[in-house]
């Protein structure tokens, strides 16, 4: 099963951090969600559900610097479940959220926000999950392939996010290098 969810709960473990390369890392923590339920006219705690929360790249760095065990947070992202059986044959389920965002739960306390400066590396991915990275790469590949498949000398195409021009070989051009209509007409003559 896979679904988009928002879950509020408490961080249940110390954050696990792993460097993944030049574009950042991975942060993982457990999240305990205990709903309040009404039984016989009185409110009490329901059964606790545990989630494994995985954060990637820039989000992972921010979570590493901001979130601590025991703190109340709200997490939004893609939920996946895995079903399995114990050696005794008892059914079990694990829940994992690939986080798209994480925030402190301000119903239960205060926090201070520090906006991060943009990174100086121009070619660093600006997405928060592997899923988004794959989508962006597929879009860019499709634009480059379309430029290669066009007959004759195609005009410079824009990459998938519309930001950079690419030539017929899929090479990214500087703004000054991108041919305009006059350049193409002069070359055709």
DRENPAFI-715920 format. One record per residue (C-alpha): x negated, y, z negated. Coordinates in Angstrom, 1 decimal. Example, Ala and Ser with C-alpha at 12.3 -4.5 7.8 and 13.67 -1.06 7.14 Angstrom:
2
[lofi [-12.3,-4.5,-7.8]]
[lofi [-13.7,-1.1,-7.1]]
//
This chain:
189
[lofi [0.0,0.0,0.0]]
[lofi [-1.1,3.6,0.7]]
[lofi [0.6,6.8,-0.2]]
[lofi [0.0,10.5,-1.1]]
[lofi [0.4,11.0,-4.8]]
[lofi [-0.1,13.6,-7.5]]
[lofi [-0.9,12.2,-11.0]]
[lofi [-1.4,14.0,-14.3]]
[lofi [-3.3,12.3,-17.1]]
[lofi [-6.5,12.2,-19.2]]
[lofi [-10.0,11.4,-18.0]]
[lofi [-10.6,8.1,-19.6]]
[lofi [-14.3,7.5,-18.8]]
[lofi [-17.6,9.3,-18.4]]
[lofi [-18.0,10.4,-14.8]]
[lofi [-20.1,8.1,-12.6]]
[lofi [-22.2,10.0,-10.0]]
[lofi [-24.1,8.8,-7.0]]
[lofi [-26.0,10.8,-4.4]]
[lofi [-24.7,9.8,-0.9]]
[lofi [-27.0,11.9,1.3]]
[lofi [-27.6,15.5,2.3]]
[lofi [-23.9,16.3,2.4]]
[lofi [-23.3,15.6,-1.3]]
[lofi [-22.3,12.6,-3.4]]
[lofi [-19.6,10.6,-4.9]]
[lofi [-18.0,11.0,-8.3]]
[lofi [-15.8,8.4,-9.9]]
[lofi [-13.8,8.4,-13.1]]
[lofi [-10.8,6.6,-14.6]]
[lofi [-7.6,8.5,-15.2]]
[lofi [-5.0,7.4,-17.8]]
[lofi [-1.4,8.4,-17.2]]
[lofi [1.0,7.8,-20.1]]
[lofi [4.6,9.0,-19.3]]
[lofi [6.9,10.3,-22.0]]
[lofi [10.1,8.2,-22.1]]
[lofi [13.3,8.6,-24.1]]
[lofi [14.4,5.6,-26.1]]
[lofi [17.5,5.6,-28.3]]
[lofi [17.6,9.4,-28.2]]
[lofi [13.9,9.9,-29.2]]
[lofi [10.9,10.6,-27.1]]
[lofi [7.9,8.2,-27.2]]
[lofi [4.9,7.2,-25.1]]
[lofi [5.5,4.8,-22.3]]
[lofi [3.1,2.2,-20.9]]
[lofi [-0.3,3.7,-19.8]]
[lofi [-1.3,3.2,-16.1]]
[lofi [-5.0,3.5,-15.2]]
[lofi [-6.2,4.9,-11.9]]
[lofi [-9.8,4.8,-10.5]]
[lofi [-10.3,8.3,-9.0]]
[lofi [-13.0,8.7,-6.3]]
[lofi [-14.1,12.2,-5.1]]
[lofi [-16.5,12.9,-2.2]]
[lofi [-18.9,15.6,-1.2]]
[lofi [-18.3,19.1,-2.4]]
[lofi [-15.2,18.1,-4.5]]
[lofi [-17.4,15.5,-6.1]]
[lofi [-20.0,18.1,-7.0]]
[lofi [-17.4,20.4,-8.5]]
[lofi [-15.8,17.5,-10.5]]
[lofi [-19.3,16.5,-11.8]]
[lofi [-19.8,20.1,-13.1]]
[lofi [-16.3,20.6,-14.4]]
[lofi [-14.6,17.5,-15.7]]
[lofi [-15.4,15.6,-18.9]]
[lofi [-14.0,12.5,-20.6]]
[lofi [-10.8,13.2,-22.5]]
[lofi [-9.8,16.3,-20.6]]
[lofi [-6.3,16.6,-19.1]]
[lofi [-6.4,16.8,-15.3]]
[lofi [-4.0,16.7,-12.3]]
[lofi [-5.2,14.7,-9.3]]
[lofi [-3.8,14.7,-5.7]]
[lofi [-4.8,12.3,-3.0]]
[lofi [-4.4,9.0,-1.3]]
[lofi [-3.3,6.1,-3.4]]
[lofi [-4.2,2.5,-2.6]]
[lofi [-3.4,-0.6,-4.5]]
[lofi [-5.1,-3.9,-4.6]]
[lofi [-3.3,-7.0,-5.8]]
[lofi [-5.2,-10.0,-7.2]]
[lofi [-4.8,-12.9,-9.6]]
[lofi [-6.8,-13.7,-12.7]]
[lofi [-8.4,-17.1,-13.1]]
[lofi [-5.3,-18.1,-15.2]]
[lofi [-3.1,-17.2,-12.2]]
[lofi [-1.6,-14.0,-13.7]]
[lofi [-0.9,-11.3,-11.1]]
[lofi [-2.8,-8.0,-11.5]]
[lofi [-2.9,-4.7,-9.6]]
[lofi [-5.6,-2.1,-9.4]]
[lofi [-4.8,1.5,-8.4]]
[lofi [-7.3,3.8,-6.7]]
[lofi [-6.9,7.5,-5.7]]
[lofi [-9.2,9.0,-3.1]]
[lofi [-8.9,12.6,-4.4]]
[lofi [-8.3,15.5,-2.1]]
[lofi [-8.1,17.9,-5.1]]
[lofi [-8.6,17.8,-8.9]]
[lofi [-7.6,20.5,-11.4]]
[lofi [-7.4,20.9,-15.1]]
[lofi [-3.8,20.6,-16.5]]
[lofi [-3.2,24.1,-17.7]]
[lofi [-0.1,23.1,-19.6]]
[lofi [-2.4,21.6,-22.2]]
[lofi [-5.3,24.2,-22.3]]
[lofi [-7.3,26.9,-20.5]]
[lofi [-10.2,26.8,-18.2]]
[lofi [-12.4,29.3,-16.3]]
[lofi [-12.9,29.2,-12.6]]
[lofi [-16.1,30.0,-10.8]]
[lofi [-15.9,30.3,-7.0]]
[lofi [-18.8,28.6,-5.3]]
[lofi [-20.7,30.4,-2.6]]
[lofi [-20.7,28.8,0.9]]
[lofi [-23.5,26.5,1.6]]
[lofi [-26.3,27.9,3.8]]
[lofi [-26.5,24.7,5.9]]
[lofi [-24.5,25.4,9.1]]
[lofi [-24.0,21.8,10.1]]
[lofi [-22.7,20.4,6.8]]
[lofi [-19.3,18.8,6.9]]
[lofi [-16.5,21.0,5.4]]
[lofi [-14.1,18.2,4.6]]
[lofi [-13.5,16.4,1.3]]
[lofi [-13.1,12.7,2.2]]
[lofi [-14.5,10.1,4.6]]
[lofi [-11.1,9.9,6.2]]
[lofi [-11.2,13.5,7.1]]
[lofi [-14.8,13.2,8.3]]
[lofi [-13.9,10.3,10.6]]
[lofi [-10.9,12.3,12.0]]
[lofi [-13.1,15.3,12.7]]
[lofi [-15.8,13.1,14.4]]
[lofi [-13.1,11.4,16.6]]
[lofi [-11.7,14.8,17.7]]
[lofi [-15.2,16.1,18.6]]
[lofi [-16.0,12.9,20.5]]
[lofi [-12.8,13.1,22.5]]
[lofi [-13.5,16.8,23.5]]
[lofi [-17.1,15.8,24.5]]
[lofi [-15.8,12.8,26.5]]
[lofi [-13.2,14.9,28.3]]
[lofi [-15.9,17.3,29.3]]
[lofi [-18.0,14.4,30.7]]
[lofi [-15.1,12.9,32.6]]
[lofi [-14.1,16.1,34.4]]
[lofi [-15.1,16.2,38.1]]
[lofi [-17.8,18.7,39.2]]
[lofi [-19.2,21.1,36.7]]
[lofi [-16.6,21.6,34.0]]
[lofi [-16.3,24.9,32.1]]
[lofi [-17.8,24.8,28.6]]
[lofi [-15.2,23.2,26.4]]
[lofi [-14.6,24.0,22.8]]
[lofi [-15.2,21.4,20.1]]
[lofi [-12.3,19.9,18.2]]
[lofi [-12.0,22.8,15.7]]
[lofi [-12.3,25.4,18.5]]
[lofi [-15.4,26.9,17.1]]
[lofi [-18.4,26.0,19.3]]
[lofi [-18.7,25.6,23.1]]
[lofi [-20.0,22.3,24.4]]
[lofi [-21.4,21.7,27.9]]
[lofi [-20.8,18.7,30.2]]
[lofi [-23.3,16.6,28.3]]
[lofi [-21.6,17.3,25.0]]
[lofi [-24.4,19.6,23.9]]
[lofi [-23.3,22.4,21.6]]
[lofi [-24.0,25.8,23.2]]
[lofi [-24.7,29.1,21.5]]
[lofi [-22.1,31.8,22.1]]
[lofi [-24.5,33.6,24.5]]
[lofi [-25.1,30.3,26.5]]
[lofi [-21.5,29.5,27.1]]
[lofi [-20.7,30.1,30.8]]
[lofi [-17.8,32.4,31.6]]
[lofi [-15.7,32.3,34.8]]
[lofi [-18.1,34.6,36.7]]
[lofi [-21.1,32.4,35.9]]
[lofi [-19.2,29.3,37.3]]
[lofi [-18.1,31.2,40.4]]
[lofi [-21.7,32.4,41.1]]
[lofi [-23.0,28.8,40.7]]
[lofi [-20.3,27.4,43.0]]
[lofi [-21.2,29.8,45.8]]
//
